[in-house]
């Protein structure tokens, strides 16, 4: 996880070698309008970054994610 419910996990950013600017760009790509709507940002095994946002998130979406 890089971002959890609107707060930046700076340790996760460092461990994934992402900058805050990289994160912000990914949030814009995902059409995030409010930081508080972000539930998680996942660095996938493919190297892609998935931004999960919205009011509700079913836990099955995070199956297999280490964090």
Predicted model as a PDB file, atoms N, CA, C, CB and O in Angstrom, pLDDT in the B-factor column:
MODEL        1                                                                  
ATOM      1  N   UNK A   1       0.836  -1.174   0.000  1.00 51.00           N  
ATOM      2  CA  UNK A   1       0.000   0.000   0.000  1.00 51.00           C  
ATOM      3  C   UNK A   1       0.885   1.242   0.000  1.00 51.00           C  
ATOM      4  CB  UNK A   1      -0.954  -0.005   1.211  1.00 51.00           C  
ATOM      5  O   UNK A   1       1.908   1.299   0.682  1.00 51.00           O  
ATOM      6  N   UNK A   2       0.476   2.211  -0.763  1.00 51.00           N  
ATOM      7  CA  UNK A   2       1.196   3.468  -0.771  1.00 51.00           C  
ATOM      8  C   UNK A   2       0.368   4.552  -0.111  1.00 51.00           C  
ATOM      9  CB  UNK A   2       1.564   3.868  -2.194  1.00 51.00           C  
ATOM     10  O   UNK A   2       0.919   5.447   0.531  1.00 51.00           O  
ATOM     11  N   UNK A   3      -0.922   4.489  -0.255  1.00 57.00           N  
ATOM     12  CA  UNK A   3      -1.779   5.525   0.316  1.00 57.00           C  
ATOM     13  C   UNK A   3      -2.971   4.848   0.976  1.00 57.00           C  
ATOM     14  CB  UNK A   3      -2.244   6.547  -0.774  1.00 57.00           C  
ATOM     15  O   UNK A   3      -3.611   3.988   0.370  1.00 57.00           O  
ATOM     16  N   UNK A   4      -3.267   5.223   2.189  1.00 56.00           N  
ATOM     17  CA  UNK A   4      -4.350   4.574   2.925  1.00 56.00           C  
ATOM     18  C   UNK A   4      -5.329   5.609   3.445  1.00 56.00           C  
ATOM     19  CB  UNK A   4      -3.795   3.738   4.086  1.00 56.00           C  
ATOM     20  O   UNK A   4      -5.009   6.408   4.325  1.00 56.00           O  
ATOM     21  N   UNK A   5      -6.536   5.578   2.878  1.00 62.00           N  
ATOM     22  CA  UNK A   5      -7.627   6.453   3.329  1.00 62.00           C  
ATOM     23  C   UNK A   5      -7.218   7.910   3.492  1.00 62.00           C  
ATOM     24  CB  UNK A   5      -8.168   5.952   4.632  1.00 62.00           C  
ATOM     25  O   UNK A   5      -7.529   8.542   4.502  1.00 62.00           O  
ATOM     26  N   UNK A   6      -6.530   8.429   2.508  1.00 69.00           N  
ATOM     27  CA  UNK A   6      -6.228   9.852   2.491  1.00 69.00           C  
ATOM     28  C   UNK A   6      -4.909  10.251   3.113  1.00 69.00           C  
ATOM     29  CB  UNK A   6      -7.289  10.567   3.169  1.00 69.00           C  
ATOM     30  O   UNK A   6      -4.548  11.427   3.075  1.00 69.00           O  
ATOM     31  N   UNK A   7      -4.175   9.307   3.687  1.00 79.00           N  
ATOM     32  CA  UNK A   7      -2.877   9.658   4.260  1.00 79.00           C  
ATOM     33  C   UNK A   7      -1.772   8.925   3.506  1.00 79.00           C  
ATOM     34  CB  UNK A   7      -2.828   9.315   5.774  1.00 79.00           C  
ATOM     35  O   UNK A   7      -1.936   7.775   3.100  1.00 79.00           O  
ATOM     36  N   UNK A   8      -0.678   9.590   3.332  1.00 86.00           N  
ATOM     37  CA  UNK A   8       0.453   9.009   2.608  1.00 86.00           C  
ATOM     38  C   UNK A   8       1.298   8.195   3.573  1.00 86.00           C  
ATOM     39  CB  UNK A   8       1.310  10.113   1.924  1.00 86.00           C  
ATOM     40  O   UNK A   8       1.661   8.666   4.651  1.00 86.00           O  
ATOM     41  N   UNK A   9       1.601   6.987   3.180  1.00 85.00           N  
ATOM     42  CA  UNK A   9       2.494   6.116   3.946  1.00 85.00           C  
ATOM     43  C   UNK A   9       3.898   6.319   3.359  1.00 85.00           C  
ATOM     44  CB  UNK A   9       2.036   4.579   3.879  1.00 85.00           C  
ATOM     45  O   UNK A   9       4.277   5.653   2.396  1.00 85.00           O  
ATOM     46  N   UNK A  10       4.656   7.238   3.943  1.00 88.00           N  
ATOM     47  CA  UNK A  10       5.966   7.603   3.400  1.00 88.00           C  
ATOM     48  C   UNK A  10       6.955   6.443   3.424  1.00 88.00           C  
ATOM     49  CB  UNK A  10       6.537   8.768   4.173  1.00 88.00           C  
ATOM     50  O   UNK A  10       7.824   6.358   2.556  1.00 88.00           O  
ATOM     51  N   UNK A  11       6.839   5.558   4.395  1.00 89.00           N  
ATOM     52  CA  UNK A  11       7.708   4.374   4.424  1.00 89.00           C  
ATOM     53  C   UNK A  11       7.440   3.494   3.208  1.00 89.00           C  
ATOM     54  CB  UNK A  11       7.491   3.566   5.729  1.00 89.00           C  
ATOM     55  O   UNK A  11       8.370   2.974   2.593  1.00 89.00           O  
ATOM     56  N   UNK A  12       6.163   3.331   2.865  1.00 85.00           N  
ATOM     57  CA  UNK A  12       5.810   2.532   1.684  1.00 85.00           C  
ATOM     58  C   UNK A  12       6.300   3.209   0.415  1.00 85.00           C  
ATOM     59  CB  UNK A  12       4.287   2.310   1.611  1.00 85.00           C  
ATOM     60  O   UNK A  12       6.772   2.540  -0.504  1.00 85.00           O  
ATOM     61  N   UNK A  13       6.193   4.524   0.356  1.00 87.00           N  
ATOM     62  CA  UNK A  13       6.713   5.248  -0.810  1.00 87.00           C  
ATOM     63  C   UNK A  13       8.202   4.968  -0.985  1.00 87.00           C  
ATOM     64  CB  UNK A  13       6.468   6.770  -0.663  1.00 87.00           C  
ATOM     65  O   UNK A  13       8.659   4.656  -2.085  1.00 87.00           O  
ATOM     66  N   UNK A  14       8.948   5.080   0.099  1.00 90.00           N  
ATOM     67  CA  UNK A  14      10.398   4.846   0.020  1.00 90.00           C  
ATOM     68  C   UNK A  14      10.704   3.409  -0.398  1.00 90.00           C  
ATOM     69  CB  UNK A  14      11.065   5.150   1.374  1.00 90.00           C  
ATOM     70  O   UNK A  14      11.579   3.167  -1.230  1.00 90.00           O  
ATOM     71  N   UNK A  15       9.978   2.467   0.185  1.00 88.00           N  
ATOM     72  CA  UNK A  15      10.280   1.059  -0.114  1.00 88.00           C  
ATOM     73  C   UNK A  15       9.932   0.689  -1.546  1.00 88.00           C  
ATOM     74  CB  UNK A  15       9.530   0.147   0.841  1.00 88.00           C  
ATOM     75  O   UNK A  15      10.520  -0.240  -2.099  1.00 88.00           O  
ATOM     76  N   UNK A  16       8.984   1.397  -2.161  1.00 87.00           N  
ATOM     77  CA  UNK A  16       8.642   1.123  -3.555  1.00 87.00           C  
ATOM     78  C   UNK A  16       9.359   2.059  -4.519  1.00 87.00           C  
ATOM     79  CB  UNK A  16       7.146   1.235  -3.754  1.00 87.00           C  
ATOM     80  O   UNK A  16       9.195   1.963  -5.736  1.00 87.00           O  
ATOM     81  N   UNK A  17      10.154   2.965  -3.960  1.00 90.00           N  
ATOM     82  CA  UNK A  17      10.923   3.935  -4.754  1.00 90.00           C  
ATOM     83  C   UNK A  17      10.033   4.848  -5.593  1.00 90.00           C  
ATOM     84  CB  UNK A  17      11.893   3.206  -5.664  1.00 90.00           C  
ATOM     85  O   UNK A  17      10.383   5.242  -6.705  1.00 90.00           O  
ATOM     86  N   UNK A  18       8.870   5.171  -5.024  1.00 90.00           N  
ATOM     87  CA  UNK A  18       7.969   6.140  -5.651  1.00 90.00           C  
ATOM     88  C   UNK A  18       8.150   7.481  -4.968  1.00 90.00           C  
ATOM     89  CB  UNK A  18       6.483   5.672  -5.570  1.00 90.00           C  
ATOM     90  O   UNK A  18       8.433   7.550  -3.772  1.00 90.00           O  
ATOM     91  N   UNK A  19       7.986   8.530  -5.730  1.00 92.00           N  
ATOM     92  CA  UNK A  19       7.991   9.859  -5.140  1.00 92.00           C  
ATOM     93  C   UNK A  19       6.542  10.286  -4.888  1.00 92.00           C  
ATOM     94  CB  UNK A  19       8.728  10.882  -6.064  1.00 92.00           C  
ATOM     95  O   UNK A  19       5.604   9.676  -5.401  1.00 92.00           O  
ATOM     96  N   UNK A  20       6.383  11.319  -4.106  1.00 91.00           N  
ATOM     97  CA  UNK A  20       5.042  11.854  -3.875  1.00 91.00           C  
ATOM     98  C   UNK A  20       4.449  12.372  -5.188  1.00 91.00           C  
ATOM     99  CB  UNK A  20       5.081  12.983  -2.815  1.00 91.00           C  
ATOM    100  O   UNK A  20       3.237  12.303  -5.396  1.00 91.00           O  
ATOM    101  N   UNK A  21       5.306  12.888  -6.069  1.00 93.00           N  
ATOM    102  CA  UNK A  21       4.848  13.360  -7.378  1.00 93.00           C  
ATOM    103  C   UNK A  21       4.353  12.193  -8.229  1.00 93.00           C  
ATOM    104  CB  UNK A  21       5.981  14.107  -8.109  1.00 93.00           C  
ATOM    105  O   UNK A  21       3.355  12.330  -8.936  1.00 93.00           O  
ATOM    106  N   UNK A  22       5.045  11.029  -8.171  1.00 92.00           N  
ATOM    107  CA  UNK A  22       4.579   9.832  -8.882  1.00 92.00           C  
ATOM    108  C   UNK A  22       3.199   9.425  -8.390  1.00 92.00           C  
ATOM    109  CB  UNK A  22       5.573   8.667  -8.700  1.00 92.00           C  
ATOM    110  O   UNK A  22       2.306   9.111  -9.177  1.00 92.00           O  
ATOM    111  N   UNK A  23       3.046   9.437  -7.066  1.00 91.00           N  
ATOM    112  CA  UNK A  23       1.777   9.058  -6.455  1.00 91.00           C  
ATOM    113  C   UNK A  23       0.665   9.994  -6.900  1.00 91.00           C  
ATOM    114  CB  UNK A  23       1.893   9.060  -4.929  1.00 91.00           C  
ATOM    115  O   UNK A  23      -0.416   9.542  -7.280  1.00 91.00           O  
ATOM    116  N   UNK A  24       0.922  11.289  -6.856  1.00 91.00           N  
ATOM    117  CA  UNK A  24      -0.074  12.273  -7.259  1.00 91.00           C  
ATOM    118  C   UNK A  24      -0.469  12.083  -8.720  1.00 91.00           C  
ATOM    119  CB  UNK A  24       0.456  13.690  -7.034  1.00 91.00           C  
ATOM    120  O   UNK A  24      -1.645  12.207  -9.064  1.00 91.00           O  
ATOM    121  N   UNK A  25       0.487  11.788  -9.570  1.00 93.00           N  
ATOM    122  CA  UNK A  25       0.192  11.548 -10.984  1.00 93.00           C  
ATOM    123  C   UNK A  25      -0.713  10.331 -11.146  1.00 93.00           C  
ATOM    124  CB  UNK A  25       1.494  11.351 -11.781  1.00 93.00           C  
ATOM    125  O   UNK A  25      -1.642  10.356 -11.954  1.00 93.00           O  
ATOM    126  N   UNK A  26      -0.455   9.270 -10.389  1.00 92.00           N  
ATOM    127  CA  UNK A  26      -1.289   8.065 -10.457  1.00 92.00           C  
ATOM    128  C   UNK A  26      -2.701   8.353  -9.971  1.00 92.00           C  
ATOM    129  CB  UNK A  26      -0.670   6.934  -9.626  1.00 92.00           C  
ATOM    130  O   UNK A  26      -3.667   7.824 -10.522  1.00 92.00           O  
ATOM    131  N   UNK A  27      -2.831   9.190  -8.940  1.00 92.00           N  
ATOM    132  CA  UNK A  27      -4.155   9.553  -8.445  1.00 92.00           C  
ATOM    133  C   UNK A  27      -4.926  10.346  -9.501  1.00 92.00           C  
ATOM    134  CB  UNK A  27      -4.038  10.368  -7.145  1.00 92.00           C  
ATOM    135  O   UNK A  27      -6.127  10.143  -9.684  1.00 92.00           O  
ATOM    136  N   UNK A  28      -4.234  11.245 -10.190  1.00 94.00           N  
ATOM    137  CA  UNK A  28      -4.895  12.000 -11.268  1.00 94.00           C  
ATOM    138  C   UNK A  28      -5.324  11.064 -12.391  1.00 94.00           C  
ATOM    139  CB  UNK A  28      -3.958  13.097 -11.823  1.00 94.00           C  
ATOM    140  O   UNK A  28      -6.432  11.191 -12.912  1.00 94.00           O  
ATOM    141  N   UNK A  29      -4.455  10.125 -12.769  1.00 94.00           N  
ATOM    142  CA  UNK A  29      -4.801   9.163 -13.824  1.00 94.00           C  
ATOM    143  C   UNK A  29      -6.062   8.382 -13.468  1.00 94.00           C  
ATOM    144  CB  UNK A  29      -3.637   8.192 -14.068  1.00 94.00           C  
ATOM    145  O   UNK A  29      -6.847   8.024 -14.346  1.00 94.00           O  
ATOM    146  N   UNK A  30      -6.252   8.120 -12.176  1.00 93.00           N  
ATOM    147  CA  UNK A  30      -7.414   7.364 -11.711  1.00 93.00           C  
ATOM    148  C   UNK A  30      -8.619   8.268 -11.454  1.00 93.00           C  
ATOM    149  CB  UNK A  30      -7.065   6.597 -10.443  1.00 93.00           C  
ATOM    150  O   UNK A  30      -9.640   7.807 -10.944  1.00 93.00           O  
ATOM    151  N   UNK A  31      -8.508   9.546 -11.800  1.00 93.00           N  
ATOM    152  CA  UNK A  31      -9.595  10.516 -11.619  1.00 93.00           C  
ATOM    153  C   UNK A  31      -9.998  10.699 -10.158  1.00 93.00           C  
ATOM    154  CB  UNK A  31     -10.800  10.086 -12.418  1.00 93.00           C  
ATOM    155  O   UNK A  31     -11.177  10.883  -9.856  1.00 93.00           O  
ATOM    156  N   UNK A  32      -9.036  10.650  -9.267  1.00 90.00           N  
ATOM    157  CA  UNK A  32      -9.301  10.905  -7.845  1.00 90.00           C  
ATOM    158  C   UNK A  32      -9.428  12.407  -7.657  1.00 90.00           C  
ATOM    159  CB  UNK A  32      -8.166  10.314  -6.927  1.00 90.00           C  
ATOM    160  O   UNK A  32      -8.533  13.170  -8.022  1.00 90.00           O  
ATOM    161  N   UNK A  33     -10.550  12.822  -7.085  1.00 89.00           N  
ATOM    162  CA  UNK A  33     -10.794  14.248  -6.874  1.00 89.00           C  
ATOM    163  C   UNK A  33     -10.589  14.662  -5.427  1.00 89.00           C  
ATOM    164  CB  UNK A  33     -12.194  14.604  -7.306  1.00 89.00           C  
ATOM    165  O   UNK A  33     -10.321  15.832  -5.153  1.00 89.00           O  
ATOM    166  N   UNK A  34     -10.710  13.728  -4.502  1.00 86.00           N  
ATOM    167  CA  UNK A  34     -10.536  13.996  -3.075  1.00 86.00           C  
ATOM    168  C   UNK A  34      -9.636  12.938  -2.471  1.00 86.00           C  
ATOM    169  CB  UNK A  34     -11.898  14.034  -2.343  1.00 86.00           C  
ATOM    170  O   UNK A  34      -9.930  11.750  -2.605  1.00 86.00           O  
ATOM    171  N   UNK A  35      -8.549  13.318  -1.809  1.00 83.00           N  
ATOM    172  CA  UNK A  35      -7.649  12.323  -1.214  1.00 83.00           C  
ATOM    173  C   UNK A  35      -8.358  11.362  -0.259  1.00 83.00           C  
ATOM    174  CB  UNK A  35      -6.534  13.022  -0.477  1.00 83.00           C  
ATOM    175  O   UNK A  35      -7.961  10.203  -0.146  1.00 83.00           O  
ATOM    176  N   UNK A  36      -9.391  11.829   0.421  1.00 82.00           N  
ATOM    177  CA  UNK A  36     -10.098  10.986   1.370  1.00 82.00           C  
ATOM    178  C   UNK A  36     -10.872   9.850   0.738  1.00 82.00           C  
ATOM    179  CB  UNK A  36     -11.020  11.811   2.162  1.00 82.00           C  
ATOM    180  O   UNK A  36     -11.267   8.914   1.433  1.00 82.00           O  
ATOM    181  N   UNK A  37     -11.101   9.909  -0.582  1.00 84.00           N  
ATOM    182  CA  UNK A  37     -11.827   8.825  -1.242  1.00 84.00           C  
ATOM    183  C   UNK A  37     -10.914   7.662  -1.620  1.00 84.00           C  
ATOM    184  CB  UNK A  37     -12.523   9.349  -2.481  1.00 84.00           C  
ATOM    185  O   UNK A  37     -11.393   6.609  -2.042  1.00 84.00           O  
ATOM    186  N   UNK A  38      -9.607   7.845  -1.471  1.00 86.00           N  
ATOM    187  CA  UNK A  38      -8.656   6.781  -1.788  1.00 86.00           C  
ATOM    188  C   UNK A  38      -8.660   5.759  -0.663  1.00 86.00           C  
ATOM    189  CB  UNK A  38      -7.228   7.352  -2.007  1.00 86.00           C  
ATOM    190  O   UNK A  38      -8.461   6.111   0.500  1.00 86.00           O  
ATOM    191  N   UNK A  39      -8.882   4.508  -0.999  1.00 84.00           N  
ATOM    192  CA  UNK A  39      -8.869   3.435  -0.017  1.00 84.00           C  
ATOM    193  C   UNK A  39      -7.503   2.763   0.016  1.00 84.00           C  
ATOM    194  CB  UNK A  39      -9.965   2.407  -0.325  1.00 84.00           C  
ATOM    195  O   UNK A  39      -7.026   2.377   1.083  1.00 84.00           O  
ATOM    196  N   UNK A  40      -6.873   2.620  -1.145  1.00 84.00           N  
ATOM    197  CA  UNK A  40      -5.553   1.995  -1.200  1.00 84.00           C  
ATOM    198  C   UNK A  40      -4.925   2.255  -2.556  1.00 84.00           C  
ATOM    199  CB  UNK A  40      -5.645   0.475  -0.926  1.00 84.00           C  
ATOM    200  O   UNK A  40      -5.619   2.445  -3.555  1.00 84.00           O  
ATOM    201  N   UNK A  41      -3.623   2.261  -2.574  1.00 87.00           N  
ATOM    202  CA  UNK A  41      -2.849   2.260  -3.807  1.00 87.00           C  
ATOM    203  C   UNK A  41      -1.972   1.027  -3.732  1.00 87.00           C  
ATOM    204  CB  UNK A  41      -1.998   3.591  -3.991  1.00 87.00           C  
ATOM    205  O   UNK A  41      -1.211   0.848  -2.781  1.00 87.00           O  
ATOM    206  N   UNK A  42      -2.084   0.177  -4.742  1.00 87.00           N  
ATOM    207  CA  UNK A  42      -1.406  -1.116  -4.713  1.00 87.00           C  
ATOM    208  C   UNK A  42      -0.370  -1.176  -5.828  1.00 87.00           C  
ATOM    209  CB  UNK A  42      -2.422  -2.275  -4.849  1.00 87.00           C  
ATOM    210  O   UNK A  42      -0.675  -0.914  -6.991  1.00 87.00           O  
ATOM    211  N   UNK A  43       0.861  -1.526  -5.453  1.00 86.00           N  
ATOM    212  CA  UNK A  43       1.888  -1.796  -6.453  1.00 86.00           C  
ATOM    213  C   UNK A  43       1.724  -3.255  -6.845  1.00 86.00           C  
ATOM    214  CB  UNK A  43       3.349  -1.489  -5.911  1.00 86.00           C  
ATOM    215  O   UNK A  43       2.003  -4.151  -6.048  1.00 86.00           O  
ATOM    216  N   UNK A  44       1.270  -3.496  -8.074  1.00 87.00           N  
ATOM    217  CA  UNK A  44       0.993  -4.841  -8.548  1.00 87.00           C  
ATOM    218  C   UNK A  44       2.283  -5.573  -8.896  1.00 87.00           C  
ATOM    219  CB  UNK A  44       0.067  -4.798  -9.758  1.00 87.00           C  
ATOM    220  O   UNK A  44       3.323  -4.946  -9.095  1.00 87.00           O  
ATOM    221  N   UNK A  45       2.215  -6.891  -8.969  1.00 86.00           N  
ATOM    222  CA  UNK A  45       3.403  -7.684  -9.306  1.00 86.00           C  
ATOM    223  C   UNK A  45       3.895  -7.396 -10.715  1.00 86.00           C  
ATOM    224  CB  UNK A  45       3.102  -9.170  -9.162  1.00 86.00           C  
ATOM    225  O   UNK A  45       5.042  -7.700 -11.044  1.00 86.00           O  
ATOM    226  N   UNK A  46       3.043  -6.812 -11.551  1.00 91.00           N  
ATOM    227  CA  UNK A  46       3.424  -6.452 -12.916  1.00 91.00           C  
ATOM    228  C   UNK A  46       4.196  -5.146 -12.973  1.00 91.00           C  
ATOM    229  CB  UNK A  46       2.196  -6.352 -13.788  1.00 91.00           C  
ATOM    230  O   UNK A  46       4.756  -4.788 -14.009  1.00 91.00           O  
ATOM    231  N   UNK A  47       4.220  -4.433 -11.842  1.00 87.00           N  
ATOM    232  CA  UNK A  47       4.851  -3.119 -11.807  1.00 87.00           C  
ATOM    233  C   UNK A  47       3.857  -1.990 -11.981  1.00 87.00           C  
ATOM    234  CB  UNK A  47       5.903  -3.027 -12.869  1.00 87.00           C  
ATOM    235  O   UNK A  47       4.203  -0.825 -11.781  1.00 87.00           O  
ATOM    236  N   UNK A  48       2.615  -2.320 -12.355  1.00 91.00           N  
ATOM    237  CA  UNK A  48       1.566  -1.311 -12.481  1.00 91.00           C  
ATOM    238  C   UNK A  48       1.130  -0.848 -11.097  1.00 91.00           C  
ATOM    239  CB  UNK A  48       0.360  -1.867 -13.273  1.00 91.00           C  
ATOM    240  O   UNK A  48       1.358  -1.530 -10.098  1.00 91.00           O  
ATOM    241  N   UNK A  49       0.505   0.310 -11.055  1.00 90.00           N  
ATOM    242  CA  UNK A  49      -0.030   0.843  -9.805  1.00 90.00           C  
ATOM    243  C   UNK A  49      -1.542   0.922  -9.940  1.00 90.00           C  
ATOM    244  CB  UNK A  49       0.583   2.245  -9.468  1.00 90.00           C  
ATOM    245  O   UNK A  49      -2.050   1.549 -10.870  1.00 90.00           O  
ATOM    246  N   UNK A  50      -2.264   0.296  -9.025  1.00 89.00           N  
ATOM    247  CA  UNK A  50      -3.726   0.343  -9.012  1.00 89.00           C  
ATOM    248  C   UNK A  50      -4.181   1.282  -7.909  1.00 89.00           C  
ATOM    249  CB  UNK A  50      -4.334  -1.075  -8.814  1.00 89.00           C  
ATOM    250  O   UNK A  50      -3.712   1.199  -6.774  1.00 89.00           O  
ATOM    251  N   UNK A  51      -5.095   2.173  -8.251  1.00 89.00           N  
ATOM    252  CA  UNK A  51      -5.662   3.102  -7.282  1.00 89.00           C  
ATOM    253  C   UNK A  51      -7.092   2.659  -7.007  1.00 89.00           C  
ATOM    254  CB  UNK A  51      -5.609   4.586  -7.801  1.00 89.00           C  
ATOM    255  O   UNK A  51      -7.921   2.624  -7.917  1.00 89.00           O  
ATOM    256  N   UNK A  52      -7.378   2.325  -5.764  1.00 88.00           N  
ATOM    257  CA  UNK A  52      -8.712   1.892  -5.364  1.00 88.00           C  
ATOM    258  C   UNK A  52      -9.365   3.039  -4.605  1.00 88.00           C  
ATOM    259  CB  UNK A  52      -8.659   0.589  -4.492  1.00 88.00           C  
ATOM    260  O   UNK A  52      -8.871   3.473  -3.564  1.00 88.00           O  
ATOM    261  N   UNK A  53     -10.481   3.522  -5.142  1.00 85.00           N  
ATOM    262  CA  UNK A  53     -11.134   4.658  -4.499  1.00 85.00           C  
ATOM    263  C   UNK A  53     -12.638   4.543  -4.624  1.00 85.00           C  
ATOM    264  CB  UNK A  53     -10.652   5.976  -5.105  1.00 85.00           C  
ATOM    265  O   UNK A  53     -13.157   3.793  -5.452  1.00 85.00           O  
ATOM    266  N   UNK A  54     -13.318   5.290  -3.799  1.00 78.00           N  
ATOM    267  CA  UNK A  54     -14.775   5.280  -3.771  1.00 78.00           C  
ATOM    268  C   UNK A  54     -15.253   5.187  -2.334  1.00 78.00           C  
ATOM    269  CB  UNK A  54     -15.338   4.112  -4.609  1.00 78.00           C  
ATOM    270  O   UNK A  54     -14.459   5.174  -1.393  1.00 78.00           O  
ATOM    271  N   UNK A  55     -16.570   5.122  -2.186  1.00 77.00           N  
ATOM    272  CA  UNK A  55     -17.143   5.093  -0.844  1.00 77.00           C  
ATOM    273  C   UNK A  55     -16.894   3.781  -0.121  1.00 77.00           C  
ATOM    274  CB  UNK A  55     -18.618   5.349  -0.914  1.00 77.00           C  
ATOM    275  O   UNK A  55     -16.587   3.773   1.071  1.00 77.00           O  
ATOM    276  N   UNK A  56     -17.023   2.676  -0.838  1.00 77.00           N  
ATOM    277  CA  UNK A  56     -16.923   1.364  -0.204  1.00 77.00           C  
ATOM    278  C   UNK A  56     -15.946   0.487  -0.981  1.00 77.00           C  
ATOM    279  CB  UNK A  56     -18.313   0.685  -0.119  1.00 77.00           C  
ATOM    280  O   UNK A  56     -15.793   0.623  -2.195  1.00 77.00           O  
ATOM    281  N   UNK A  57     -15.293  -0.410  -0.256  1.00 77.00           N  
ATOM    282  CA  UNK A  57     -14.385  -1.351  -0.906  1.00 77.00           C  
ATOM    283  C   UNK A  57     -14.569  -2.709  -0.256  1.00 77.00           C  
ATOM    284  CB  UNK A  57     -12.898  -0.876  -0.808  1.00 77.00           C  
ATOM    285  O   UNK A  57     -14.394  -2.850   0.954  1.00 77.00           O  
ATOM    286  N   UNK A  58     -14.916  -3.694  -1.042  1.00 80.00           N  
ATOM    287  CA  UNK A  58     -15.063  -5.046  -0.543  1.00 80.00           C  
ATOM    288  C   UNK A  58     -13.668  -5.620  -0.293  1.00 80.00           C  
ATOM    289  CB  UNK A  58     -15.871  -5.931  -1.543  1.00 80.00           C  
ATOM    290  O   UNK A  58     -12.795  -5.489  -1.151  1.00 80.00           O  
ATOM    291  N   UNK A  59     -13.441  -6.244   0.846  1.00 80.00           N  
ATOM    292  CA  UNK A  59     -12.105  -6.775   1.183  1.00 80.00           C  
ATOM    293  C   UNK A  59     -11.547  -7.783   0.176  1.00 80.00           C  
ATOM    294  CB  UNK A  59     -12.157  -7.425   2.531  1.00 80.00           C  
ATOM    295  O   UNK A  59     -10.330  -7.946   0.095  1.00 80.00           O  
ATOM    296  N   UNK A  60     -12.397  -8.460  -0.590  1.00 81.00           N  
ATOM    297  CA  UNK A  60     -11.893  -9.436  -1.552  1.00 81.00           C  
ATOM    298  C   UNK A  60     -10.994  -8.793  -2.601  1.00 81.00           C  
ATOM    299  CB  UNK A  60     -13.050 -10.143  -2.231  1.00 81.00           C  
ATOM    300  O   UNK A  60     -10.155  -9.466  -3.200  1.00 81.00           O  
ATOM    301  N   UNK A  61     -11.170  -7.484  -2.824  1.00 81.00           N  
ATOM    302  CA  UNK A  61     -10.338  -6.765  -3.804  1.00 81.00           C  
ATOM    303  C   UNK A  61      -8.862  -6.823  -3.410  1.00 81.00           C  
ATOM    304  CB  UNK A  61     -10.796  -5.292  -3.929  1.00 81.00           C  
ATOM    305  O   UNK A  61      -7.984  -6.769  -4.271  1.00 81.00           O  
ATOM    306  N   UNK A  62      -8.595  -6.931  -2.124  1.00 79.00           N  
ATOM    307  CA  UNK A  62      -7.210  -6.925  -1.641  1.00 79.00           C  
ATOM    308  C   UNK A  62      -6.666  -8.322  -1.370  1.00 79.00           C  
ATOM    309  CB  UNK A  62      -7.111  -6.100  -0.383  1.00 79.00           C  
ATOM    310  O   UNK A  62      -5.606  -8.458  -0.758  1.00 79.00           O  
ATOM    311  N   UNK A  63      -7.362  -9.355  -1.808  1.00 83.00           N  
ATOM    312  CA  UNK A  63      -6.849 -10.712  -1.602  1.00 83.00           C  
ATOM    313  C   UNK A  63      -5.490 -10.860  -2.293  1.00 83.00           C  
ATOM    314  CB  UNK A  63      -7.857 -11.773  -2.144  1.00 83.00           C  
ATOM    315  O   UNK A  63      -5.331 -10.494  -3.457  1.00 83.00           O  
ATOM    316  N   UNK A  64      -4.536 -11.389  -1.575  1.00 79.00           N  
ATOM    317  CA  UNK A  64      -3.209 -11.598  -2.129  1.00 79.00           C  
ATOM    318  C   UNK A  64      -2.284 -10.406  -2.041  1.00 79.00           C  
ATOM    319  CB  UNK A  64      -3.330 -11.995  -3.527  1.00 79.00           C  
ATOM    320  O   UNK A  64      -1.121 -10.494  -2.434  1.00 79.00           O  
ATOM    321  N   UNK A  65      -2.782  -9.285  -1.528  1.00 79.00           N  
ATOM    322  CA  UNK A  65      -1.962  -8.079  -1.410  1.00 79.00           C  
ATOM    323  C   UNK A  65      -1.246  -8.109  -0.069  1.00 79.00           C  
ATOM    324  CB  UNK A  65      -2.827  -6.786  -1.550  1.00 79.00           C  
ATOM    325  O   UNK A  65      -1.857  -8.333   0.976  1.00 79.00           O  
ATOM    326  N   UNK A  66       0.043  -7.882  -0.118  1.00 74.00           N  
ATOM    327  CA  UNK A  66       0.824  -7.795   1.113  1.00 74.00           C  
ATOM    328  C   UNK A  66       0.947  -6.339   1.487  1.00 74.00           C  
ATOM    329  CB  UNK A  66       2.226  -8.452   0.954  1.00 74.00           C  
ATOM    330  O   UNK A  66       1.105  -5.486   0.614  1.00 74.00           O  
ATOM    331  N   UNK A  67       0.880  -6.049   2.732  1.00 65.00           N  
ATOM    332  CA  UNK A  67       0.969  -4.645   3.104  1.00 65.00           C  
ATOM    333  C   UNK A  67       1.388  -4.480   4.460  1.00 65.00           C  
ATOM    334  CB  UNK A  67      -0.280  -3.957   2.915  1.00 65.00           C  
ATOM    335  O   UNK A  67       1.514  -3.351   4.934  1.00 65.00           O  
TER     336      UNK A  67                                                      
ENDMDL                                                                          
END                                                                             
